[in-house]
């Protein structure tokens, strides 16, 4: 009798897990964590906290130009901001033709204006 209840519990937990995983896809939540890691690594000279903003390399420009920068900004965590500047990431996005919408979040910052190309 106890093993039957355990089996039922396992099935219920499994079904709930599947429903939860499906609901994130249904809400349109995009997984851009791998792109974020790549951008932060390849573009570090442009977005690191220390020093002035540096123009992006060709590879950095290409990666930013083909990435969903709004998603990357949404998943920029406070721990990332110990290394990279959200303000420089916003500028980098704009410089690479991926200007973020006014009012959107990029880490701890809110985009207030769009830079002219």
Backbone as XML, in Angstrom:
<?xml version="1.0"?>
<chain id="A" units="angstrom">
  <residue number="1" name="UNK">
    <atom name="N" x="0.819" y="-1.182" z="0.000"/>
    <atom name="CA" x="0.000" y="0.000" z="0.000"/>
    <atom name="C" x="0.868" y="1.252" z="0.000"/>
  </residue>
  <residue number="2" name="UNK">
    <atom name="N" x="1.948" y="1.281" z="0.804"/>
    <atom name="CA" x="2.839" y="2.429" z="0.879"/>
    <atom name="C" x="3.568" y="2.683" z="-0.430"/>
  </residue>
  <residue number="3" name="UNK">
    <atom name="N" x="3.929" y="1.603" z="-1.137"/>
    <atom name="CA" x="4.634" y="1.783" z="-2.407"/>
    <atom name="C" x="3.711" y="2.358" z="-3.478"/>
  </residue>
  <residue number="4" name="UNK">
    <atom name="N" x="2.416" y="2.065" z="-3.393"/>
    <atom name="CA" x="1.441" y="2.606" z="-4.344"/>
    <atom name="C" x="1.302" y="4.116" z="-4.155"/>
  </residue>
  <residue number="5" name="UNK">
    <atom name="N" x="1.248" y="4.568" z="-2.910"/>
    <atom name="CA" x="1.151" y="6.001" z="-2.626"/>
    <atom name="C" x="2.423" y="6.715" z="-3.079"/>
  </residue>
  <residue number="6" name="UNK">
    <atom name="N" x="3.570" y="6.082" z="-2.881"/>
    <atom name="CA" x="4.837" y="6.663" z="-3.308"/>
    <atom name="C" x="4.867" y="6.810" z="-4.828"/>
  </residue>
  <residue number="7" name="UNK">
    <atom name="N" x="4.392" y="5.783" z="-5.536"/>
    <atom name="CA" x="4.336" y="5.839" z="-6.991"/>
    <atom name="C" x="3.402" y="6.952" z="-7.459"/>
  </residue>
  <residue number="8" name="UNK">
    <atom name="N" x="2.247" y="7.090" z="-6.810"/>
    <atom name="CA" x="1.318" y="8.166" z="-7.156"/>
    <atom name="C" x="1.945" y="9.538" z="-6.921"/>
  </residue>
  <residue number="9" name="UNK">
    <atom name="N" x="2.669" y="9.678" z="-5.816"/>
    <atom name="CA" x="3.333" y="10.937" z="-5.512"/>
    <atom name="C" x="4.389" y="11.265" z="-6.568"/>
  </residue>
  <residue number="10" name="UNK">
    <atom name="N" x="5.149" y="10.274" z="-6.975"/>
    <atom name="CA" x="6.179" y="10.482" z="-8.007"/>
    <atom name="C" x="5.532" y="10.923" z="-9.318"/>
  </residue>
  <residue number="11" name="UNK">
    <atom name="N" x="4.424" y="10.301" z="-9.670"/>
    <atom name="CA" x="3.728" y="10.657" z="-10.913"/>
    <atom name="C" x="3.205" y="12.096" z="-10.837"/>
  </residue>
  <residue number="12" name="UNK">
    <atom name="N" x="2.600" y="12.459" z="-9.704"/>
    <atom name="CA" x="2.066" y="13.817" z="-9.542"/>
    <atom name="C" x="3.191" y="14.836" z="-9.628"/>
  </residue>
  <residue number="13" name="UNK">
    <atom name="N" x="4.299" y="14.584" z="-8.944"/>
    <atom name="CA" x="5.433" y="15.505" z="-8.981"/>
    <atom name="C" x="5.968" y="15.623" z="-10.415"/>
  </residue>
  <residue number="14" name="UNK">
    <atom name="N" x="6.031" y="14.527" z="-11.131"/>
    <atom name="CA" x="6.493" y="14.554" z="-12.517"/>
    <atom name="C" x="5.589" y="15.376" z="-13.419"/>
  </residue>
  <residue number="15" name="UNK">
    <atom name="N" x="4.278" y="15.178" z="-13.276"/>
    <atom name="CA" x="3.311" y="15.926" z="-14.087"/>
    <atom name="C" x="3.390" y="17.417" z="-13.772"/>
  </residue>
  <residue number="16" name="UNK">
    <atom name="N" x="3.478" y="17.755" z="-12.488"/>
    <atom name="CA" x="3.588" y="19.168" z="-12.102"/>
    <atom name="C" x="4.874" y="19.765" z="-12.674"/>
  </residue>
  <residue number="17" name="UNK">
    <atom name="N" x="5.958" y="19.016" z="-12.622"/>
    <atom name="CA" x="7.224" y="19.491" z="-13.189"/>
    <atom name="C" x="7.117" y="19.754" z="-14.674"/>
  </residue>
  <residue number="18" name="UNK">
    <atom name="N" x="6.470" y="18.870" z="-15.405"/>
    <atom name="CA" x="6.289" y="19.052" z="-16.851"/>
    <atom name="C" x="5.423" y="20.280" z="-17.122"/>
  </residue>
  <residue number="19" name="UNK">
    <atom name="N" x="4.357" y="20.446" z="-16.335"/>
    <atom name="CA" x="3.486" y="21.605" z="-16.526"/>
    <atom name="C" x="4.239" y="22.901" z="-16.239"/>
  </residue>
  <residue number="20" name="UNK">
    <atom name="N" x="5.057" y="22.909" z="-15.207"/>
    <atom name="CA" x="5.824" y="24.105" z="-14.861"/>
    <atom name="C" x="6.818" y="24.440" z="-15.971"/>
  </residue>
  <residue number="21" name="UNK">
    <atom name="N" x="7.512" y="23.431" z="-16.478"/>
    <atom name="CA" x="8.477" y="23.662" z="-17.555"/>
    <atom name="C" x="7.772" y="24.176" z="-18.803"/>
  </residue>
  <residue number="22" name="UNK">
    <atom name="N" x="6.610" y="23.645" z="-19.102"/>
    <atom name="CA" x="5.857" y="24.072" z="-20.283"/>
    <atom name="C" x="5.340" y="25.490" z="-20.125"/>
  </residue>
  <residue number="23" name="UNK">
    <atom name="N" x="4.976" y="25.876" z="-18.904"/>
    <atom name="CA" x="4.419" y="27.207" z="-18.708"/>
    <atom name="C" x="5.451" y="28.285" z="-19.006"/>
  </residue>
  <residue number="24" name="UNK">
    <atom name="N" x="6.731" y="28.042" z="-18.730"/>
    <atom name="CA" x="7.762" y="29.031" z="-19.053"/>
    <atom name="C" x="7.871" y="29.211" z="-20.557"/>
  </residue>
  <residue number="25" name="UNK">
    <atom name="N" x="7.802" y="28.123" z="-21.298"/>
    <atom name="CA" x="7.846" y="28.223" z="-22.758"/>
    <atom name="C" x="6.610" y="28.955" z="-23.260"/>
  </residue>
  <residue number="26" name="UNK">
    <atom name="N" x="5.458" y="28.672" z="-22.652"/>
    <atom name="CA" x="4.222" y="29.311" z="-23.077"/>
    <atom name="C" x="4.257" y="30.810" z="-22.807"/>
  </residue>
  <residue number="27" name="UNK">
    <atom name="N" x="4.932" y="31.217" z="-21.761"/>
    <atom name="CA" x="5.031" y="32.637" z="-21.451"/>
    <atom name="C" x="6.039" y="33.340" z="-22.352"/>
  </residue>
  <residue number="28" name="UNK">
    <atom name="N" x="6.752" y="32.587" z="-23.168"/>
    <atom name="CA" x="7.690" y="33.174" z="-24.100"/>
    <atom name="C" x="9.022" y="33.532" z="-23.467"/>
  </residue>
  <residue number="29" name="UNK">
    <atom name="N" x="9.316" y="32.968" z="-22.322"/>
    <atom name="CA" x="10.595" y="33.261" z="-21.686"/>
    <atom name="C" x="11.708" y="32.656" z="-22.524"/>
  </residue>
  <residue number="30" name="UNK">
    <atom name="N" x="12.621" y="33.481" z="-22.916"/>
    <atom name="CA" x="13.693" y="33.055" z="-23.789"/>
    <atom name="C" x="14.933" y="32.759" z="-22.959"/>
  </residue>
  <residue number="31" name="UNK">
    <atom name="N" x="15.653" y="31.748" z="-23.369"/>
    <atom name="CA" x="16.891" y="31.396" z="-22.697"/>
    <atom name="C" x="18.049" y="32.016" z="-23.470"/>
  </residue>
  <residue number="32" name="UNK">
    <atom name="N" x="18.601" y="33.093" z="-22.927"/>
    <atom name="CA" x="19.713" y="33.762" z="-23.600"/>
    <atom name="C" x="20.959" y="33.783" z="-22.719"/>
  </residue>
  <residue number="33" name="UNK">
    <atom name="N" x="21.017" y="32.868" z="-21.759"/>
    <atom name="CA" x="22.143" y="32.837" z="-20.825"/>
    <atom name="C" x="23.464" y="32.506" z="-21.523"/>
  </residue>
  <residue number="34" name="UNK">
    <atom name="N" x="23.435" y="31.592" z="-22.496"/>
    <atom name="CA" x="24.655" y="31.244" z="-23.219"/>
    <atom name="C" x="25.147" y="32.450" z="-24.023"/>
  </residue>
  <residue number="35" name="UNK">
    <atom name="N" x="24.215" y="33.161" z="-24.669"/>
    <atom name="CA" x="24.584" y="34.364" z="-25.418"/>
    <atom name="C" x="25.157" y="35.419" z="-24.475"/>
  </residue>
  <residue number="36" name="UNK">
    <atom name="N" x="24.564" y="35.548" z="-23.290"/>
    <atom name="CA" x="25.067" y="36.528" z="-22.323"/>
    <atom name="C" x="26.513" y="36.204" z="-21.951"/>
  </residue>
  <residue number="37" name="UNK">
    <atom name="N" x="26.780" y="34.948" z="-21.638"/>
    <atom name="CA" x="28.152" y="34.563" z="-21.273"/>
    <atom name="C" x="29.126" y="34.868" z="-22.408"/>
  </residue>
  <residue number="38" name="UNK">
    <atom name="N" x="28.717" y="34.587" z="-23.632"/>
    <atom name="CA" x="29.593" y="34.833" z="-24.790"/>
    <atom name="C" x="29.845" y="36.325" z="-24.970"/>
  </residue>
  <residue number="39" name="UNK">
    <atom name="N" x="28.791" y="37.134" z="-24.925"/>
    <atom name="CA" x="28.936" y="38.589" z="-25.078"/>
    <atom name="C" x="29.834" y="39.154" z="-23.981"/>
  </residue>
  <residue number="40" name="UNK">
    <atom name="N" x="29.602" y="38.736" z="-22.729"/>
    <atom name="CA" x="30.408" y="39.266" z="-21.628"/>
    <atom name="C" x="31.878" y="38.888" z="-21.779"/>
  </residue>
  <residue number="41" name="UNK">
    <atom name="N" x="32.154" y="37.714" z="-22.332"/>
    <atom name="CA" x="33.545" y="37.276" z="-22.515"/>
    <atom name="C" x="34.194" y="37.965" z="-23.718"/>
  </residue>
  <residue number="42" name="UNK">
    <atom name="N" x="33.516" y="37.952" z="-24.847"/>
    <atom name="CA" x="34.105" y="38.478" z="-26.093"/>
    <atom name="C" x="34.183" y="40.005" z="-26.083"/>
  </residue>
  <residue number="43" name="UNK">
    <atom name="N" x="33.224" y="40.650" z="-25.449"/>
    <atom name="CA" x="33.138" y="42.118" z="-25.486"/>
    <atom name="C" x="33.659" y="42.779" z="-24.213"/>
  </residue>
  <residue number="44" name="UNK">
    <atom name="N" x="34.383" y="42.048" z="-23.387"/>
    <atom name="CA" x="34.788" y="42.559" z="-22.084"/>
    <atom name="C" x="35.565" y="43.867" z="-22.183"/>
  </residue>
  <residue number="45" name="UNK">
    <atom name="N" x="36.372" y="44.062" z="-23.211"/>
    <atom name="CA" x="37.144" y="45.307" z="-23.323"/>
    <atom name="C" x="36.254" y="46.534" z="-23.495"/>
  </residue>
  <residue number="46" name="UNK">
    <atom name="N" x="35.076" y="46.331" z="-24.033"/>
    <atom name="CA" x="34.148" y="47.450" z="-24.221"/>
    <atom name="C" x="33.287" y="47.702" z="-22.995"/>
  </residue>
  <residue number="47" name="UNK">
    <atom name="N" x="33.009" y="46.664" z="-22.218"/>
    <atom name="CA" x="31.996" y="46.789" z="-21.172"/>
    <atom name="C" x="32.520" y="46.623" z="-19.752"/>
  </residue>
  <residue number="48" name="UNK">
    <atom name="N" x="33.817" y="46.403" z="-19.581"/>
    <atom name="CA" x="34.330" y="46.227" z="-18.218"/>
    <atom name="C" x="34.166" y="47.515" z="-17.431"/>
  </residue>
  <residue number="49" name="UNK">
    <atom name="N" x="34.023" y="47.377" z="-16.129"/>
    <atom name="CA" x="33.776" y="48.528" z="-15.260"/>
    <atom name="C" x="34.934" y="49.518" z="-15.323"/>
  </residue>
  <residue number="50" name="UNK">
    <atom name="N" x="36.137" y="49.003" z="-15.226"/>
    <atom name="CA" x="37.301" y="49.909" z="-15.178"/>
    <atom name="C" x="37.624" y="50.476" z="-16.555"/>
  </residue>
  <residue number="51" name="UNK">
    <atom name="N" x="38.101" y="51.694" z="-16.554"/>
    <atom name="CA" x="38.518" y="52.330" z="-17.799"/>
    <atom name="C" x="37.370" y="52.900" z="-18.604"/>
  </residue>
  <residue number="52" name="UNK">
    <atom name="N" x="37.747" y="53.517" z="-19.702"/>
    <atom name="CA" x="36.769" y="54.118" z="-20.604"/>
    <atom name="C" x="36.154" y="53.056" z="-21.503"/>
  </residue>
  <residue number="53" name="UNK">
    <atom name="N" x="35.005" y="53.389" z="-22.079"/>
    <atom name="CA" x="34.372" y="52.539" z="-23.076"/>
    <atom name="C" x="35.309" y="52.424" z="-24.270"/>
  </residue>
  <residue number="54" name="UNK">
    <atom name="N" x="35.519" y="51.207" z="-24.748"/>
    <atom name="CA" x="36.369" y="50.978" z="-25.923"/>
    <atom name="C" x="35.493" y="50.518" z="-27.078"/>
  </residue>
  <residue number="55" name="UNK">
    <atom name="N" x="35.754" y="51.020" z="-28.281"/>
    <atom name="CA" x="34.972" y="50.553" z="-29.426"/>
    <atom name="C" x="35.067" y="49.026" z="-29.533"/>
  </residue>
  <residue number="56" name="UNK">
    <atom name="N" x="33.966" y="48.373" z="-29.893"/>
    <atom name="CA" x="33.953" y="46.906" z="-29.939"/>
    <atom name="C" x="34.801" y="46.346" z="-31.078"/>
  </residue>
  <residue number="57" name="UNK">
    <atom name="N" x="35.329" y="45.151" z="-30.839"/>
    <atom name="CA" x="36.047" y="44.427" z="-31.887"/>
    <atom name="C" x="35.048" y="43.983" z="-32.957"/>
  </residue>
  <residue number="58" name="UNK">
    <atom name="N" x="35.568" y="43.533" z="-34.072"/>
    <atom name="CA" x="34.707" y="43.051" z="-35.152"/>
    <atom name="C" x="33.844" y="41.886" z="-34.653"/>
  </residue>
  <residue number="59" name="UNK">
    <atom name="N" x="34.462" y="40.933" z="-33.946"/>
    <atom name="CA" x="33.724" y="39.771" z="-33.455"/>
    <atom name="C" x="32.654" y="40.192" z="-32.446"/>
  </residue>
  <residue number="60" name="UNK">
    <atom name="N" x="33.008" y="41.086" z="-31.548"/>
    <atom name="CA" x="32.042" y="41.585" z="-30.575"/>
    <atom name="C" x="30.870" y="42.247" z="-31.286"/>
  </residue>
  <residue number="61" name="UNK">
    <atom name="N" x="31.164" y="43.112" z="-32.242"/>
    <atom name="CA" x="30.116" y="43.818" z="-32.995"/>
    <atom name="C" x="29.187" y="42.815" z="-33.689"/>
  </residue>
  <residue number="62" name="UNK">
    <atom name="N" x="29.760" y="41.789" z="-34.278"/>
    <atom name="CA" x="28.959" y="40.770" z="-34.963"/>
    <atom name="C" x="28.059" y="40.024" z="-33.975"/>
  </residue>
  <residue number="63" name="UNK">
    <atom name="N" x="28.631" y="39.605" z="-32.846"/>
    <atom name="CA" x="27.849" y="38.862" z="-31.860"/>
    <atom name="C" x="26.705" y="39.706" z="-31.296"/>
  </residue>
  <residue number="64" name="UNK">
    <atom name="N" x="26.988" y="40.954" z="-30.959"/>
    <atom name="CA" x="25.948" y="41.833" z="-30.426"/>
    <atom name="C" x="24.876" y="42.075" z="-31.484"/>
  </residue>
  <residue number="65" name="UNK">
    <atom name="N" x="25.301" y="42.261" z="-32.722"/>
    <atom name="CA" x="24.364" y="42.527" z="-33.809"/>
    <atom name="C" x="23.421" y="41.375" z="-34.105"/>
  </residue>
  <residue number="66" name="UNK">
    <atom name="N" x="23.813" y="40.164" z="-33.711"/>
    <atom name="CA" x="22.973" y="38.997" z="-33.983"/>
    <atom name="C" x="22.350" y="38.412" z="-32.719"/>
  </residue>
  <residue number="67" name="UNK">
    <atom name="N" x="22.490" y="39.105" z="-31.594"/>
    <atom name="CA" x="21.952" y="38.612" z="-30.322"/>
    <atom name="C" x="20.727" y="39.413" z="-29.897"/>
  </residue>
  <residue number="68" name="UNK">
    <atom name="N" x="19.947" y="38.823" z="-29.027"/>
    <atom name="CA" x="18.794" y="39.509" z="-28.443"/>
    <atom name="C" x="19.289" y="40.260" z="-27.213"/>
  </residue>
  <residue number="69" name="UNK">
    <atom name="N" x="19.733" y="41.484" z="-27.419"/>
    <atom name="CA" x="20.347" y="42.253" z="-26.343"/>
    <atom name="C" x="19.347" y="42.624" z="-25.256"/>
  </residue>
  <residue number="70" name="UNK">
    <atom name="N" x="18.084" y="42.764" z="-25.610"/>
    <atom name="CA" x="17.074" y="43.052" z="-24.582"/>
    <atom name="C" x="16.976" y="41.879" z="-23.612"/>
  </residue>
  <residue number="71" name="UNK">
    <atom name="N" x="17.044" y="40.668" z="-24.129"/>
    <atom name="CA" x="17.009" y="39.481" z="-23.281"/>
    <atom name="C" x="18.282" y="39.411" z="-22.432"/>
  </residue>
  <residue number="72" name="UNK">
    <atom name="N" x="19.420" y="39.653" z="-23.045"/>
    <atom name="CA" x="20.686" y="39.612" z="-22.309"/>
    <atom name="C" x="20.670" y="40.636" z="-21.178"/>
  </residue>
  <residue number="73" name="UNK">
    <atom name="N" x="20.157" y="41.813" z="-21.457"/>
    <atom name="CA" x="20.060" y="42.832" z="-20.402"/>
    <atom name="C" x="19.118" y="42.410" z="-19.287"/>
  </residue>
  <residue number="74" name="UNK">
    <atom name="N" x="18.040" y="41.728" z="-19.632"/>
    <atom name="CA" x="17.089" y="41.272" z="-18.607"/>
    <atom name="C" x="17.720" y="40.260" z="-17.661"/>
  </residue>
  <residue number="75" name="UNK">
    <atom name="N" x="18.689" y="39.497" z="-18.143"/>
    <atom name="CA" x="19.320" y="38.468" z="-17.312"/>
    <atom name="C" x="20.717" y="38.888" z="-16.849"/>
  </residue>
  <residue number="76" name="UNK">
    <atom name="N" x="20.977" y="40.191" z="-16.855"/>
    <atom name="CA" x="22.230" y="40.716" z="-16.312"/>
    <atom name="C" x="22.051" y="40.849" z="-14.806"/>
  </residue>
  <residue number="77" name="UNK">
    <atom name="N" x="22.693" y="39.990" z="-14.049"/>
    <atom name="CA" x="22.513" y="39.920" z="-12.605"/>
    <atom name="C" x="23.442" y="40.878" z="-11.866"/>
  </residue>
  <residue number="78" name="UNK">
    <atom name="N" x="23.119" y="41.199" z="-10.633"/>
    <atom name="CA" x="24.013" y="42.053" z="-9.830"/>
    <atom name="C" x="25.438" y="41.502" z="-9.766"/>
  </residue>
  <residue number="79" name="UNK">
    <atom name="N" x="25.587" y="40.193" z="-9.721"/>
    <atom name="CA" x="26.935" y="39.605" z="-9.701"/>
    <atom name="C" x="27.683" y="39.899" z="-10.999"/>
  </residue>
  <residue number="80" name="UNK">
    <atom name="N" x="26.981" y="39.989" z="-12.136"/>
    <atom name="CA" x="27.621" y="40.357" z="-13.407"/>
    <atom name="C" x="28.115" y="41.796" z="-13.341"/>
  </residue>
  <residue number="81" name="UNK">
    <atom name="N" x="27.352" y="42.643" z="-12.648"/>
    <atom name="CA" x="27.681" y="44.062" z="-12.593"/>
    <atom name="C" x="28.867" y="44.364" z="-11.673"/>
  </residue>
  <residue number="82" name="UNK">
    <atom name="N" x="29.413" y="43.348" z="-11.047"/>
    <atom name="CA" x="30.674" y="43.523" z="-10.324"/>
    <atom name="C" x="31.834" y="43.573" z="-11.316"/>
  </residue>
  <residue number="83" name="UNK">
    <atom name="N" x="31.591" y="43.075" z="-12.527"/>
    <atom name="CA" x="32.633" y="42.977" z="-13.544"/>
    <atom name="C" x="32.354" y="43.883" z="-14.744"/>
  </residue>
  <residue number="84" name="UNK">
    <atom name="N" x="31.090" y="43.948" z="-15.152"/>
    <atom name="CA" x="30.728" y="44.724" z="-16.343"/>
    <atom name="C" x="29.796" y="45.873" z="-15.981"/>
  </residue>
  <residue number="85" name="UNK">
    <atom name="N" x="29.826" y="46.891" z="-16.818"/>
    <atom name="CA" x="29.002" y="48.081" z="-16.631"/>
    <atom name="C" x="27.726" y="47.953" z="-17.461"/>
  </residue>
  <residue number="86" name="UNK">
    <atom name="N" x="26.584" y="48.043" z="-16.800"/>
    <atom name="CA" x="25.306" y="48.011" z="-17.526"/>
    <atom name="C" x="25.217" y="49.200" z="-18.483"/>
  </residue>
  <residue number="87" name="UNK">
    <atom name="N" x="25.732" y="50.359" z="-18.065"/>
    <atom name="CA" x="25.695" y="51.554" z="-18.929"/>
    <atom name="C" x="26.508" y="51.317" z="-20.204"/>
  </residue>
  <residue number="88" name="UNK">
    <atom name="N" x="27.664" y="50.682" z="-20.064"/>
    <atom name="CA" x="28.488" y="50.393" z="-21.249"/>
    <atom name="C" x="27.832" y="49.328" z="-22.114"/>
  </residue>
  <residue number="89" name="UNK">
    <atom name="N" x="27.125" y="48.383" z="-21.499"/>
    <atom name="CA" x="26.418" y="47.368" z="-22.279"/>
    <atom name="C" x="25.292" y="48.006" z="-23.086"/>
  </residue>
  <residue number="90" name="UNK">
    <atom name="N" x="24.600" y="48.973" z="-22.505"/>
    <atom name="CA" x="23.557" y="49.709" z="-23.224"/>
    <atom name="C" x="24.180" y="50.448" z="-24.410"/>
  </residue>
  <residue number="91" name="UNK">
    <atom name="N" x="25.306" y="51.105" z="-24.174"/>
    <atom name="CA" x="25.982" y="51.830" z="-25.256"/>
    <atom name="C" x="26.451" y="50.868" z="-26.341"/>
  </residue>
  <residue number="92" name="UNK">
    <atom name="N" x="27.025" y="49.736" z="-25.923"/>
    <atom name="CA" x="27.494" y="48.736" z="-26.886"/>
    <atom name="C" x="26.335" y="48.266" z="-27.763"/>
  </residue>
  <residue number="93" name="UNK">
    <atom name="N" x="25.207" y="47.984" z="-27.148"/>
    <atom name="CA" x="24.033" y="47.542" z="-27.910"/>
    <atom name="C" x="23.659" y="48.567" z="-28.974"/>
  </residue>
  <residue number="94" name="UNK">
    <atom name="N" x="23.623" y="49.820" z="-28.578"/>
    <atom name="CA" x="23.275" y="50.895" z="-29.503"/>
    <atom name="C" x="24.310" y="51.012" z="-30.619"/>
  </residue>
  <residue number="95" name="UNK">
    <atom name="N" x="25.583" y="50.979" z="-30.251"/>
    <atom name="CA" x="26.654" y="51.108" z="-31.245"/>
    <atom name="C" x="26.628" y="49.981" z="-32.273"/>
  </residue>
  <residue number="96" name="UNK">
    <atom name="N" x="26.070" y="48.839" z="-31.891"/>
    <atom name="CA" x="26.031" y="47.677" z="-32.785"/>
    <atom name="C" x="24.671" y="47.502" z="-33.455"/>
  </residue>
  <residue number="97" name="UNK">
    <atom name="N" x="23.850" y="48.549" z="-33.421"/>
    <atom name="CA" x="22.568" y="48.502" z="-34.112"/>
    <atom name="C" x="21.473" y="47.773" z="-33.369"/>
  </residue>
  <residue number="98" name="UNK">
    <atom name="N" x="21.637" y="47.563" z="-32.073"/>
    <atom name="CA" x="20.642" y="46.863" z="-31.277"/>
    <atom name="C" x="20.162" y="47.755" z="-30.129"/>
  </residue>
  <residue number="99" name="UNK">
    <atom name="N" x="19.814" y="48.992" z="-30.451"/>
    <atom name="CA" x="19.382" y="49.935" z="-29.417"/>
    <atom name="C" x="18.233" y="49.336" z="-28.614"/>
  </residue>
  <residue number="100" name="UNK">
    <atom name="N" x="18.335" y="49.460" z="-27.307"/>
    <atom name="CA" x="17.317" y="48.914" z="-26.409"/>
    <atom name="C" x="16.158" y="49.895" z="-26.286"/>
  </residue>
  <residue number="101" name="UNK">
    <atom name="N" x="14.946" y="49.383" z="-26.153"/>
    <atom name="CA" x="13.784" y="50.274" z="-26.035"/>
    <atom name="C" x="13.855" y="51.123" z="-24.766"/>
  </residue>
  <residue number="102" name="UNK">
    <atom name="N" x="13.477" y="52.379" z="-24.893"/>
    <atom name="CA" x="13.416" y="53.258" z="-23.736"/>
    <atom name="C" x="12.461" y="52.638" z="-22.720"/>
  </residue>
  <residue number="103" name="UNK">
    <atom name="N" x="12.874" y="52.639" z="-21.462"/>
    <atom name="CA" x="12.073" y="52.059" z="-20.398"/>
    <atom name="C" x="12.416" y="50.616" z="-20.076"/>
  </residue>
  <residue number="104" name="UNK">
    <atom name="N" x="13.208" y="49.962" z="-20.954"/>
    <atom name="CA" x="13.584" y="48.577" z="-20.665"/>
    <atom name="C" x="14.688" y="48.543" z="-19.623"/>
  </residue>
  <residue number="105" name="UNK">
    <atom name="N" x="14.852" y="47.396" z="-18.988"/>
    <atom name="CA" x="15.862" y="47.227" z="-17.950"/>
    <atom name="C" x="17.108" y="46.593" z="-18.545"/>
  </residue>
  <residue number="106" name="UNK">
    <atom name="N" x="18.251" y="47.061" z="-18.043"/>
    <atom name="CA" x="19.526" y="46.433" z="-18.371"/>
    <atom name="C" x="20.274" y="46.313" z="-17.051"/>
  </residue>
  <residue number="107" name="UNK">
    <atom name="N" x="20.199" y="45.137" z="-16.462"/>
    <atom name="CA" x="20.761" y="44.972" z="-15.135"/>
    <atom name="C" x="20.038" y="45.882" z="-14.169"/>
  </residue>
  <residue number="108" name="UNK">
    <atom name="N" x="20.801" y="46.705" z="-13.459"/>
    <atom name="CA" x="20.206" y="47.596" z="-12.455"/>
    <atom name="C" x="19.739" y="48.923" z="-13.053"/>
  </residue>
  <residue number="109" name="UNK">
    <atom name="N" x="19.961" y="49.123" z="-14.346"/>
    <atom name="CA" x="19.607" y="50.401" z="-14.976"/>
    <atom name="C" x="18.339" y="50.284" z="-15.824"/>
  </residue>
  <residue number="110" name="UNK">
    <atom name="N" x="17.695" y="51.424" z="-16.006"/>
    <atom name="CA" x="16.572" y="51.531" z="-16.926"/>
    <atom name="C" x="17.038" y="52.399" z="-18.089"/>
  </residue>
  <residue number="111" name="UNK">
    <atom name="N" x="16.786" y="51.925" z="-19.301"/>
    <atom name="CA" x="17.194" y="52.681" z="-20.494"/>
    <atom name="C" x="16.337" y="53.935" z="-20.573"/>
  </residue>
  <residue number="112" name="UNK">
    <atom name="N" x="16.998" y="55.097" z="-20.588"/>
    <atom name="CA" x="16.261" y="56.369" z="-20.574"/>
    <atom name="C" x="16.206" y="57.038" z="-21.931"/>
  </residue>
  <residue number="113" name="UNK">
    <atom name="N" x="17.227" y="56.898" z="-22.723"/>
    <atom name="CA" x="17.241" y="57.512" z="-24.061"/>
    <atom name="C" x="17.907" y="56.561" z="-25.026"/>
  </residue>
  <residue number="114" name="UNK">
    <atom name="N" x="17.646" y="56.791" z="-26.302"/>
    <atom name="CA" x="18.342" y="56.021" z="-27.341"/>
    <atom name="C" x="19.385" y="56.906" z="-27.959"/>
  </residue>
  <residue number="115" name="UNK">
    <atom name="N" x="20.579" y="56.345" z="-28.111"/>
    <atom name="CA" x="21.669" y="57.096" z="-28.748"/>
    <atom name="C" x="21.464" y="57.120" z="-30.261"/>
  </residue>
  <residue number="116" name="UNK">
    <atom name="N" x="21.855" y="58.193" z="-30.867"/>
    <atom name="CA" x="21.806" y="58.273" z="-32.326"/>
    <atom name="C" x="22.974" y="57.496" z="-32.884"/>
  </residue>
  <residue number="117" name="UNK">
    <atom name="N" x="22.756" y="56.766" z="-33.994"/>
    <atom name="CA" x="23.848" y="55.982" z="-34.572"/>
    <atom name="C" x="24.961" y="56.821" z="-35.126"/>
  </residue>
</chain>
